[in-house]
Amino acid sequence: MGETVYICSQMLESKRIYQIDLFRFIAASAVMFYHYMYRGAAAGNMSLLRFDGIGDYVKYGYLGVDLFFIISGFVIAFSIKHLSLRKFCYSRFKRLYPMYWICLLLTFVITYFFGAPRYYVTFSQLLANVTMTQKLWGQGDVDGAYWSLYVELKFYLVIVLFLILNQFKRVGLDYLVYFWLLLSSLRFFFGPSEMYDGLHEFFLLDWSAYFIAGIICCQIFLHGVKVKHVITLLWCFYISIDGAIGRIHWLERTFHSDFSPYIIGTAIAVFYLLMLLVSFKKLQFINSSRFVKIGMLTYPLYLIHQHIGFIIFNQLYPYINKYVLLSAVVMLMLALAYFLSDRIEPWIVKRFKN
């Protein structure tokens, strides 16, 4: 989610796809409003600020993460076109960890001093979260939004294995796509088992179709569309829809509310369509450099908004009109995300390079 997207055509001079910056910001904003206006009060006693009625219109904002995963597949497929393992690992580390550590520390401090009684953090939890692999150490996330970063890391691990294989034998990206798509299809034919569960966990089969779809869209962007792209993309779309609708049972059980499979399916179809339009270069009319700054906000905004926002709500809701409070917190998060991305991160990255 923190990727900077620079794309160049083989025949044209390098340029940035600004539409993707816009899509990332829209996705992050959808997740933020989903948390603030629905998720926080609907389950888990996370927020005391309720938006009954209005919340039903934003409860599908969680699907912004699904769009993030498609975009991530697109970006990473382009970043590995030269098959450099060293460059890939360095760029991913630099893009993910410095900002993550800043936001992690900020969230920890605010939660530690102001989060009680709903939010508690420990120093052992902080240390585990520094690695972004806290799940492996049996520690909870300092912020609930961090769950998707673990999914991203596993996606990067799949790519790392692909790049390592290419150090010994040149293997086209198509083979990764077909192999991963085959694994993603196993759930239609096999029930739970020790072997399937292991594959499911390692290859993140709940979300793999989105990453694969992004990879295919990047291939279309770089090389043009082929029949194989159409077939594999349609299968990815079907798997994505099936998985998203399959999660409705968990959503309804958690939030005690109905979720429409038609709205969910339509949202995912729109995500696929938008990325296809990017791949076919049909959105040049919104390819504006003005979107760079808001694209930069996306990663820190995603990282800091949830628990910090809920803590502010819980401290101030008795004294301030809820709509004024919501507006103020949203503006605060945007301003803080801008400050972190425009001032703090460049300073840290510069010293990291040195």
N, C-alpha and C positions, 0 to 999 in steps of 0.2 A: 504494500500500500504506500510505501514511501518511494516507489520507483520514479525516476525521472525518465521521460520517454523521448528519446531522440531516434528518429527513423529516417533512413535515407534510401531512396530508390537506387537500384544499380545503374540506372541511366541518367538520374537527375541529381542535382546537388543536394547535400544533406539539409534536412529541415525537420522541425519539430511538429508532431501531431498535437496541436493545441486542443483539438476536440477531446482527446483523452484526458487532458487536465480538467476540462469542464466536467466530463462524466465522473471522474474520481471525486470531485468536489460535491457534485449532486448526490453521489452514493454516500459519502461521509455525512452530508447534511441529513439525508433520509434516515440513516442510522441514529444520528443525534436526536432528531425529533421523535423517532420511535422510542428511544430510551426515555426522553424527558416527558413526553406526553402520553406514553402508554406503559412501557415496560416497568418503569420504576415503581408505579403504584399498583400495577396489575398483579404482580406476583413477587414473592420474596421480601415484601416489606422494605423495599429499597428506598423509596421516596414517599414523603408525606404529601407531596403536591399532586393533586388529582385533576385530570382533565376529562371527566366522564362525558361521553358523547363524542367530543372532538377526537378523543383517543382512538375511536374506531376507524377514523379516516387515516391515521398514521401508523396503525399497527402492522402494516405490511412493509414498513420502512426497514425491517431487519433484512429484507432481500437486497439491500444495498451491498451487503457482504458478498452475495452471489455475483454481483456485477464486478466487484473488486477482483474476484478470483479469475473471471474471464480476462479482465484487463491485465492481470498479472501474467497469465499464460501468454498473452500477446507480447508484452514487454520482454519477458524472459526469453521467448523464442527469438526475438530480434537480437538480444544482447549476446546470445551464444552463437551467432552466425559464423564467427571466426573460430569457434571451438577452443577458446583459450580458457583452461581451467583456472589458471592463476588470476586472470583479469575478472572472470566471473565471481570468484570467491571474494576478491578484494572489493569489487564494486558493490556486491550484496552486503558485505560487512559494513562498508562505509555508509551505505544508504540506510540500513536498518538500525544498527546498534547505537551510534552516537545520539541520535534523536530519541531513541527508545530509552536510553539510560537517563537522559535529562527528564523526560516525562515520567519515567518510573520513580525517580527520586522525588520529583515534585508531588506526585500522587501519594507516595509513601509518607512524606512529611505532613501533608494536609490531613491524610487519613489518620495518622498516628496521633496528632494533636486535637483534631476536631471531629473525627469520625464516629466516636462512641455515642450512643450504645449500638448503633447498627453496623458499624464498620470497625474491624480490628485488623491490625497488621503486626507482624513480628519481624525482628531483624533476620531470623533464619529464613523467613518467607521472602524478604527483600533480597537476600543473597542468592536464593534459588531463582528468583525472577530475573536477576541480572543476566543469567544465561539464556533467557527466553525459553528454557526447556524445563520449567518448574514442574510440569506434569510428571516428568520422569523421576523427580525427586520426592513425589508425594506431597508437594506444596501447592496451595491454591494461588490463583492469580491475584496480584495486588489490585488490579482493576479487571472487571469482568470482560472488557473488550479485548483483553490479551489473548483470548482463546484462538482467535483467527491467525495470530502471529505464529503460533505453533503449527498450524496447518500450512502456512506459507513456508516455514522452515523445512517441513517434510517435503514440500514441493521442490524446494531448492536442493534437498538431498537427492531426490530422484534425478534432477538435472546434473548434479555433481557426478553421480554414478554413470550417467550417460557420457559425460565429458571424459571421465576416467577411461571408460571403454574405448573412446575414440583416441586415446593415447596409444592404444595397441592395435586397433583395427578401425578403419574409417567406417562409421555407421551413420546412415542418413537419419534425419529427424523423423522421417516417416515411420521407421521401424519402432521408435519410441512411442509414437502416436498409436500404431496398430497394437503393439504389445500392451500398452496401458489401457487402451480402449477394450481389449479382450478381457483383461483383469476386471475392468469396471463392469463388464457384462455378466460376470460370474454369478452375481446375486439372483439373476433370473433363472439359474439352472441348479444352484447348489444352496443348501441350507447352512446354518451355522456349524462350523467345525473348527478344530484347532488350527488346521492349515489355512482355511479361508479367513478366520479371524485375524491370523497373523498377516496375511496379504492385505486384508482390509485396513488394518491399522497402519502398516508400513507405507502402502501406496495410497492412503487417504481416499478410499474408494467412495466415501460419501460425497466428495467434492471434486473428484478427478475429472469428471466430464466437463466442468467449467474450465479448468486449466487446459485440457486438451482442445476445447473449442477455441480458446484464445490462441493456442499454438497454430491451429489450422487457419484462423483469421490472419495471423501474421504471414503464413505461407502464401495465402491468397494475395496479401498486400505486396509481398516481395516478388512473387513469381507468376501471379495471375491464377485464375480459378481453373480447376480441372475437375473431372468427374469424381475422382477419388475424394476431393475436398467436399463436394456436395454430399456424398454418401456418408462420410465419417461425421460431418457436421450435423446432418439430420439425426444420426444415431446418438451423438452427444446431446442434442436437444431433447430427444426422447428420454434419455437417462436422467438428464437434469430435471425434466418435468416429473418423472416418476419419483425421483428422490425428494423433490420439494413437496410434492403432494403427500408422500409417505410421512413427512415430518408433521403433517397437520394434526395427527393424533397426539403427538407430544405437545404441540402448541395449545390445542384445545384443553388438554388435561392440565397444563401448567397455568393457563390464563383464564380458564373457565369461560371461554368465548368462542364463537364460531369463526372459522377462517375459510374463505371461499377458494376452492381449487381453481375456479375460473379466473379470479383476480391474480392468484399466484402464477398460474400458467401464462396469463397475458403479460404480466410483468417480466417473466423470464423470456418470453418471445420478443418483447421490446428490447431487452438487453442483447439478445442475439442479433436482432435486426440492426441495432445501432453499431455494433462492432462489425457487422458485415458491410454497412454503409461506409465505415472507416476503411475497411479493407479494399472496397471498390473505389475509394477516393471520391465519394459522392457528397461529402460534407465539407468541402473546401470553403463554402460560403460562411462557415462559422469557424474557420481555422485562423483565429485571431490570437496574436501574442498577448492580448490582454488577459487571457486565461492562465498565463504562466504563474502569476502571483497566487491565484486561488488554488491552482494545482499544488503549489508548495504548501498551502495550509492543510491539505488533506491528512497527511500522516500525523502531525502533532495534534490536530483537531480530533482525530479518531482516538488517539492515545490518552488525551487528558480530559475529554468531555464527561465521561460517564460518572465515576464515583465522586470526582470533585464537584460536578454539577449537582449530584444528589445531596452531597453534604451541605452545599450552600442552600439548596431548597429546604432541607430539614432544619437548618439554623434560622432561616429568615422568613419562612412561610407565614408565621403568625402575624408578622408586622407589615408585610408588603402585599399588594394585590398580586394574585398569582400570574396574571398575564404580564404585568410590569416586571415581576421577578423573572419569569421565563425569558422575556426579551432581554433583560439586563444580563442574565447568565449566558445566553447565546452570544451576545455582543462581546462579553468578557472572554469567552472561549475563542472566538474568532480573533480578537485582538491579541490574546496570549499566543495563539497558534502562529499568528503573523510575526510576533516578536521572536518567538523561538526559531522559526524557520528563516527569518530574514537577518537576525542579528546573532543569535547564540550558536546555532548549528554551523554556519560558515566559520565562525571563530574556532570552534572545536575541531572541525574537519581540517582546517588549515594547520593546526598544531599536530593533529594526527598524521598528516602527510609528512610534516617535518620530522 
